[in-house]
Amino acid sequence: MATAGLRALLGSVRYEVLPAKATEDKVLAHVPRDVVVTVTASPVKGLEPTLDLATRLAAHGYRVVPHVPARLLRDDAHLKDVVDRLREADVDDVFVPAGDADPPAGVYAGALPVLRRLSELGRPFAHVGVTGYPESHPLIHDDVTIQAMWDKREHATYIVSNLCFDPRVLGEWIGRIRRRDVTLPVYVGVAGPVQRAKLLAMATKIGVGESTRFLTKHASWFLRFAAPGGYSPVRLLARSEKAMTVPSAGVAGLHLFTFNQIAETERWRRALLDRLGG
């Protein structure tokens, strides 16, 4: 395994967490203050748990990135309220996906109108992230998702890729977006050292999209986790290192999906950094 490139990636991580009852305590107990924490939003629970947890973690000194899905916003006034609340908490970074709420809670069906509205509001956040899809979106053609990144580029400052388990697919996707002159830095989405049984329990307990819908939408994830030797974050990183660390890739770091296995994710990262001499 190479070292320098992986050390740099592991030193620039974001931990994605879900706003459950115990999440705040887990983050405080296990996540260093120099690790960015992103907080997801559920179409079932709405934005309030996300905003509440993001505000509390920011008060503890974390750099926090709340997810603000377009389809959970009712209207311009609701968006303005969200902006004011987050800025009051000194949050300067938001992630704006379209979201899965069906039907939408209000006037926004996709991320681009929200991004445009944020620009009209004077760009209140220094950093704004949008979604990328290395592995095909279940409902949207690949060319459409890449075109969407092009359309969003003037309003966003970075891209977060969805989960990818295939180093070849990941490398090809990075090449495709760069050939389309999408130059925003990318945080590559990687599943941490998650155990399938815990992931299934989490999906049921937290109700991410409600468990049946979540499991149906992400069935391929569970097949990857369940196959003997089928998924290893270390193996994925080692095989993807070249594609992610060449200067033309523009990869800024890793976005680690913890699935709320926060202590396990940080132990794994520290152990791997120790192995790499970091």
C-alpha positions as CSV (number, residue, x, y, z in Angstrom):
1,M,0.0,0.0,0.0
2,A,1.3,3.4,-0.9
3,T,1.4,5.9,2.0
4,A,1.7,9.6,1.2
5,G,-1.5,10.0,-0.8
6,L,-3.6,7.9,1.6
7,R,-2.2,9.8,4.6
8,A,-3.3,13.1,3.0
9,L,-6.8,11.8,2.2
10,L,-7.2,10.4,5.7
11,G,-6.1,13.7,7.2
12,S,-8.8,15.6,5.3
13,V,-12.0,13.8,6.2
14,R,-15.6,14.6,6.8
15,Y,-17.7,12.3,9.0
16,E,-21.4,12.0,7.9
17,V,-23.7,11.3,10.9
18,L,-27.4,10.9,11.3
19,P,-29.3,13.1,13.9
20,A,-30.2,10.4,16.3
21,K,-30.6,10.7,20.1
22,A,-27.1,9.6,20.9
23,T,-25.2,11.2,18.1
24,E,-24.1,14.3,19.9
25,D,-22.6,12.3,22.7
26,K,-20.8,9.9,20.3
27,V,-19.3,12.8,18.4
28,L,-18.1,14.5,21.6
29,A,-16.6,11.3,22.8
30,H,-14.8,10.1,19.7
31,V,-14.4,12.8,17.0
32,P,-11.5,15.3,17.1
33,R,-12.4,18.9,16.6
34,D,-10.3,19.1,13.4
35,V,-12.7,16.6,11.7
36,V,-15.6,18.1,9.8
37,V,-19.0,16.6,10.8
38,T,-21.8,16.6,8.3
39,V,-25.4,16.0,9.5
40,T,-27.9,14.3,7.3
41,A,-31.6,15.1,6.9
42,S,-34.5,12.6,6.7
43,P,-37.6,13.1,4.5
44,V,-39.5,11.5,7.4
45,K,-38.2,13.6,10.3
46,G,-37.7,16.8,8.3
47,L,-35.0,19.5,8.8
48,E,-35.5,20.3,12.5
49,P,-33.4,17.4,14.0
50,T,-30.6,18.3,11.5
51,L,-30.6,22.0,12.3
52,D,-30.8,21.3,16.1
53,L,-27.8,18.9,16.1
54,A,-25.8,21.1,13.8
55,T,-26.3,24.1,16.1
56,R,-25.3,22.1,19.2
57,L,-22.2,20.6,17.6
58,A,-21.1,24.0,16.3
59,A,-21.4,25.3,19.9
60,H,-19.0,22.6,20.9
61,G,-16.4,23.9,18.5
62,Y,-16.9,21.6,15.5
63,R,-17.0,22.7,11.9
64,V,-20.5,21.4,11.1
65,V,-22.1,20.9,7.7
66,P,-25.9,20.5,7.8
67,H,-27.6,18.9,4.9
68,V,-30.4,21.2,3.6
69,P,-32.3,19.1,1.0
70,A,-34.2,21.3,-1.4
71,R,-37.3,19.1,-1.2
72,L,-37.6,19.7,2.5
73,L,-37.9,23.4,2.2
74,R,-41.4,24.9,2.0
75,D,-40.6,28.2,0.3
76,D,-38.2,31.2,0.1
77,A,-39.2,32.3,3.6
78,H,-38.4,28.9,5.1
79,L,-35.0,28.9,3.3
80,K,-34.3,32.4,4.7
81,D,-35.2,31.2,8.2
82,V,-32.8,28.2,7.9
83,V,-30.0,30.5,6.6
84,D,-30.5,33.0,9.5
85,R,-30.6,30.2,12.1
86,L,-27.4,28.6,10.8
87,R,-25.5,31.9,10.4
88,E,-26.4,32.8,14.0
89,A,-24.8,29.5,15.0
90,D,-21.6,30.5,13.0
91,V,-22.2,27.7,10.5
92,D,-20.5,28.6,7.3
93,D,-20.9,25.4,5.2
94,V,-24.0,23.7,3.9
95,F,-24.6,20.7,1.7
96,V,-27.6,21.1,-0.7
97,P,-28.9,17.9,-2.3
98,A,-32.2,17.6,-4.0
99,G,-33.4,15.2,-1.3
100,D,-35.8,12.3,-1.4
101,A,-39.0,13.8,-0.1
102,D,-41.8,12.7,-2.4
103,P,-43.8,14.8,-2.9
104,P,-41.6,17.8,-2.0
105,A,-42.6,19.8,1.1
106,G,-42.9,23.0,-0.9
107,V,-41.8,24.8,-4.0
108,Y,-38.3,23.4,-4.6
109,A,-38.1,20.1,-6.6
110,G,-34.3,20.2,-7.0
111,A,-31.2,21.7,-5.7
112,L,-30.4,24.2,-8.4
113,P,-33.2,26.7,-7.5
114,V,-32.1,26.6,-3.9
115,L,-28.5,27.3,-4.9
116,R,-29.6,30.2,-7.1
117,R,-31.7,31.6,-4.2
118,L,-28.7,31.4,-1.9
119,S,-26.7,33.4,-4.4
120,E,-29.4,36.0,-4.6
121,L,-29.3,36.2,-0.8
122,G,-25.7,37.3,-1.0
123,R,-24.0,33.9,-0.7
124,P,-24.4,33.7,3.1
125,F,-22.2,30.5,3.4
126,A,-18.6,30.5,2.5
127,H,-18.8,26.8,1.5
128,V,-21.7,25.1,-0.4
129,G,-21.6,21.4,-1.4
130,V,-23.5,19.6,-4.1
131,T,-23.9,15.9,-4.9
132,G,-22.0,13.7,-7.4
133,Y,-22.9,10.2,-8.5
134,P,-19.9,7.9,-9.5
135,E,-22.2,4.9,-9.5
136,S,-25.4,5.6,-11.4
137,H,-28.3,7.3,-9.7
138,P,-31.3,4.9,-9.6
139,L,-33.6,7.5,-11.3
140,I,-31.3,9.9,-13.3
141,H,-29.0,9.2,-16.3
142,D,-25.3,9.7,-15.7
143,D,-25.0,12.4,-18.3
144,V,-27.8,14.3,-16.6
145,T,-26.1,14.2,-13.2
146,I,-22.8,15.5,-14.7
147,Q,-24.7,18.2,-16.5
148,A,-26.4,19.1,-13.2
149,M,-22.9,19.6,-11.6
150,W,-22.0,21.9,-14.5
151,D,-25.2,23.9,-14.0
152,K,-24.5,24.2,-10.2
153,R,-20.8,25.0,-10.4
154,E,-21.2,28.8,-10.2
155,H,-23.2,28.5,-7.0
156,A,-21.3,25.7,-5.2
157,T,-17.8,25.4,-3.9
158,Y,-17.3,21.6,-3.8
159,I,-18.8,18.3,-4.7
160,V,-19.4,15.3,-2.4
161,S,-19.7,12.0,-4.2
162,N,-22.2,9.4,-3.2
163,L,-20.9,6.0,-2.2
164,C,-18.8,4.1,-4.7
165,F,-17.4,0.6,-4.2
166,D,-15.6,0.2,-7.5
167,P,-12.2,1.8,-8.0
168,R,-12.5,1.7,-11.8
169,V,-15.9,3.4,-11.8
170,L,-14.6,6.0,-9.4
171,G,-11.6,6.8,-11.5
172,E,-13.6,7.0,-14.7
173,W,-16.2,9.3,-13.1
174,I,-13.5,11.7,-11.8
175,G,-12.1,11.8,-15.4
176,R,-15.5,12.4,-16.9
177,I,-16.4,15.4,-14.7
178,R,-12.9,17.0,-15.3
179,R,-13.2,16.5,-19.1
180,R,-16.6,18.4,-18.8
181,D,-14.6,21.2,-17.2
182,V,-16.3,20.7,-13.8
183,T,-13.4,22.0,-11.7
184,L,-15.0,22.1,-8.2
185,P,-12.9,20.1,-5.6
186,V,-14.4,16.7,-4.8
187,Y,-14.8,14.9,-1.5
188,V,-15.0,11.2,-2.3
189,G,-17.7,9.3,-0.5
190,V,-16.5,6.1,1.2
191,A,-18.3,3.8,3.5
192,G,-16.4,3.3,6.8
193,P,-15.8,-0.1,8.4
194,V,-19.5,-0.7,8.8
195,Q,-20.9,-4.1,9.8
196,R,-23.9,-5.2,7.8
197,A,-25.9,-6.3,10.9
198,K,-25.3,-2.9,12.5
199,L,-26.2,-1.1,9.3
200,L,-29.5,-3.0,9.0
201,A,-30.3,-2.3,12.7
202,M,-29.5,1.4,12.2
203,A,-31.7,1.7,9.1
204,T,-34.6,0.2,11.0
205,K,-34.1,2.2,14.2
206,I,-33.4,5.6,12.7
207,G,-35.8,5.2,9.8
208,V,-33.6,6.7,7.1
209,G,-36.3,7.2,4.4
210,E,-38.1,4.6,6.6
211,S,-36.3,1.3,6.5
212,T,-38.2,-0.5,3.7
213,R,-37.7,2.4,1.3
214,F,-34.1,2.8,2.3
215,L,-33.2,-0.9,1.9
216,T,-34.9,-1.0,-1.5
217,K,-33.2,2.0,-2.8
218,H,-29.8,0.9,-1.6
219,A,-30.0,-2.8,-2.0
220,S,-26.7,-3.0,-3.8
221,W,-24.9,-1.5,-0.7
222,F,-26.1,-4.4,1.4
223,L,-25.0,-7.0,-1.1
224,R,-21.5,-5.4,-1.1
225,F,-21.4,-5.5,2.7
226,A,-22.7,-9.0,2.9
227,A,-20.4,-10.7,0.4
228,P,-17.5,-12.5,2.1
229,G,-14.5,-10.2,1.6
230,G,-16.9,-8.1,-0.6
231,Y,-16.1,-4.7,0.9
232,S,-13.0,-3.3,2.6
233,P,-12.5,0.4,2.9
234,V,-8.8,-0.1,3.0
235,R,-8.8,-2.1,-0.2
236,L,-11.0,0.4,-1.9
237,L,-8.7,3.3,-0.9
238,A,-5.6,1.4,-1.9
239,R,-6.9,0.6,-5.3
240,S,-8.3,4.1,-5.8
241,E,-5.3,6.0,-4.5
242,K,-3.8,6.8,-7.9
243,A,-7.0,8.0,-9.4
244,M,-7.7,10.2,-6.3
245,T,-4.3,11.7,-5.8
246,V,-3.2,12.8,-9.2
247,P,-3.3,16.6,-9.3
248,S,-5.8,16.7,-12.2
249,A,-8.3,14.7,-10.0
250,G,-8.9,17.7,-7.7
251,V,-9.8,15.4,-4.8
252,A,-9.8,17.5,-1.6
253,G,-10.4,14.6,0.9
254,L,-12.7,11.8,2.0
255,H,-16.4,12.0,3.0
256,L,-16.8,9.0,5.3
257,F,-20.3,7.6,5.7
258,T,-20.3,6.4,9.4
259,F,-23.8,5.1,9.5
260,N,-23.5,6.4,13.1
261,Q,-20.8,3.9,13.9
262,I,-18.8,6.9,14.9
263,A,-16.4,5.4,17.4
264,E,-15.6,2.5,15.1
265,T,-14.9,4.8,12.2
266,E,-12.5,7.0,14.1
267,R,-10.7,4.0,15.6
268,W,-10.3,2.6,12.1
269,R,-9.0,5.9,10.7
270,R,-6.5,6.3,13.5
271,A,-5.3,2.7,13.2
272,L,-4.8,3.1,9.4
273,L,-2.9,6.4,9.9
274,D,-0.7,4.7,12.4
275,R,0.0,1.9,9.9
276,L,0.9,4.5,7.2
277,G,3.1,6.4,9.6
278,G,0.8,9.4,9.9
